[in-house]
Amino acid sequence: MNGWLLAAGITASGVAATHIAAGHRDVVRPLLSCGLADEPQRVLHAVWHMVSADLVLSAAALVYLALADHTPATAPMAWFVAAHFLAYTAAFLAVTLSVGWPKPLLRLPQWILLLPVAALTAAGAGW
């Protein structure tokens, strides 16, 4: 068993649960009740669901990789998931820092949840 990947999978599961619960309350409900045109509103709603599925599947993959016997595919798949979460982190940081808000790192704190998954996964991949 790979403890780093298990920790990453458990953390990613928490990220997915937070995204689904808090995101529905703080993002989806306001999105669906705003005056945005129907097509962009529904596209953004679908994207939110796509990210939900992505986070759940990534968490499941990490737990599977942690519990499965080490195979030649484990490290490349773990590096892929680490890069994936690092890209999500970078996207949130880029958007947050480009707005010019005071205390920007706390306005969109999602990166704080995403970065540990990337780091734990990289550690489990043999960083």
C-alpha positions as CSV (number, residue, x, y, z in Angstrom):
1,M,0.0,0.0,0.0
2,N,1.2,3.5,-0.8
3,G,0.4,5.8,2.1
4,W,1.1,9.0,0.2
5,L,-1.4,8.1,-2.5
6,L,-3.9,7.0,0.1
7,A,-3.6,10.3,1.9
8,A,-4.0,12.0,-1.5
9,G,-7.1,10.0,-2.3
10,I,-8.7,10.7,1.1
11,T,-7.8,14.4,0.7
12,A,-9.2,14.4,-2.8
13,S,-12.4,12.8,-1.5
14,G,-12.7,15.7,0.9
15,V,-12.1,18.2,-1.9
16,A,-14.8,16.5,-4.0
17,A,-17.3,16.5,-1.1
18,T,-16.6,20.2,-0.4
19,H,-17.0,21.1,-4.0
20,I,-20.3,19.3,-4.3
21,A,-21.8,20.6,-1.0
22,A,-20.4,24.1,-0.8
23,G,-20.3,24.6,-4.5
24,H,-23.9,23.8,-4.9
25,R,-24.8,26.3,-2.2
26,D,-22.4,29.1,-3.1
27,V,-22.0,28.7,-6.8
28,V,-24.7,26.7,-8.5
29,R,-27.8,28.1,-6.8
30,P,-26.7,31.8,-7.4
31,L,-25.7,30.9,-11.0
32,L,-29.1,29.3,-11.7
33,S,-31.0,32.3,-10.2
34,C,-29.0,35.1,-11.9
35,G,-30.0,36.9,-15.1
36,L,-27.4,35.2,-17.3
37,A,-28.7,34.0,-20.7
38,D,-29.9,30.4,-20.8
39,E,-27.1,28.9,-22.9
40,P,-24.1,30.2,-21.0
41,Q,-25.9,29.5,-17.7
42,R,-26.5,25.9,-18.7
43,V,-23.0,25.5,-20.0
44,L,-21.6,26.7,-16.7
45,H,-23.9,24.4,-14.8
46,A,-22.8,21.5,-16.9
47,V,-19.1,22.4,-16.3
48,W,-19.7,22.5,-12.6
49,H,-21.1,18.9,-12.8
50,M,-18.1,17.9,-15.0
51,V,-15.7,19.1,-12.4
52,S,-17.7,17.3,-9.7
53,A,-17.3,14.0,-11.7
54,D,-13.7,14.7,-12.4
55,L,-12.9,15.3,-8.7
56,V,-14.8,12.1,-7.6
57,L,-13.1,10.0,-10.3
58,S,-9.7,11.4,-9.4
59,A,-10.2,10.6,-5.7
60,A,-11.3,7.1,-6.6
61,A,-8.3,6.6,-8.9
62,L,-5.9,7.7,-6.2
63,V,-7.4,5.3,-3.6
64,Y,-7.3,2.5,-6.1
65,L,-3.6,3.3,-6.9
66,A,-2.8,3.4,-3.2
67,L,-4.4,0.0,-2.5
68,A,-3.5,-1.9,-5.7
69,D,-0.2,-3.7,-6.1
70,H,2.5,-1.5,-7.5
71,T,2.4,-1.9,-11.3
72,P,4.3,-0.1,-14.0
73,A,1.3,2.1,-14.7
74,T,1.0,3.4,-11.1
75,A,3.6,6.1,-11.3
76,P,2.6,7.6,-14.7
77,M,-1.1,7.7,-13.6
78,A,-0.2,9.2,-10.3
79,W,2.0,11.9,-12.0
80,F,-1.0,12.6,-14.3
81,V,-3.3,13.1,-11.4
82,A,-0.7,15.3,-9.6
83,A,-0.3,17.4,-12.7
84,H,-4.1,17.6,-13.0
85,F,-4.5,19.0,-9.5
86,L,-1.5,21.3,-10.0
87,A,-3.2,22.7,-13.1
88,Y,-6.4,23.3,-11.2
89,T,-4.3,25.1,-8.5
90,A,-2.6,27.2,-11.0
91,A,-5.9,28.2,-12.7
92,F,-7.4,29.4,-9.4
93,L,-4.2,31.3,-8.5
94,A,-4.0,32.9,-11.9
95,V,-7.6,34.0,-11.8
96,T,-7.5,35.1,-8.2
97,L,-4.3,37.1,-8.6
98,S,-5.4,38.8,-11.8
99,V,-8.5,40.4,-10.3
100,G,-6.8,43.0,-8.0
101,W,-8.8,42.1,-4.9
102,P,-7.4,42.9,-1.4
103,K,-6.2,39.6,0.2
104,P,-6.8,37.8,-3.1
105,L,-5.6,34.4,-1.9
106,L,-8.5,34.1,0.5
107,R,-11.2,35.3,-1.8
108,L,-11.0,32.1,-3.9
109,P,-9.4,29.7,-1.5
110,Q,-10.0,26.6,-3.6
111,W,-6.2,26.4,-4.4
112,I,-5.6,25.7,-0.7
113,L,-7.6,22.4,-1.1
114,L,-6.2,21.5,-4.5
115,L,-2.4,22.0,-3.9
116,P,-2.1,19.4,-1.1
117,V,-3.6,16.7,-3.3
118,A,-1.0,17.5,-6.0
119,A,1.8,17.4,-3.5
120,L,0.7,14.2,-1.8
121,T,0.2,12.5,-5.1
122,A,3.6,13.6,-6.4
123,A,5.1,12.2,-3.2
124,G,3.3,8.9,-3.8
125,A,4.5,8.8,-7.4
126,G,8.0,8.9,-6.3
127,W,8.9,12.6,-6.2
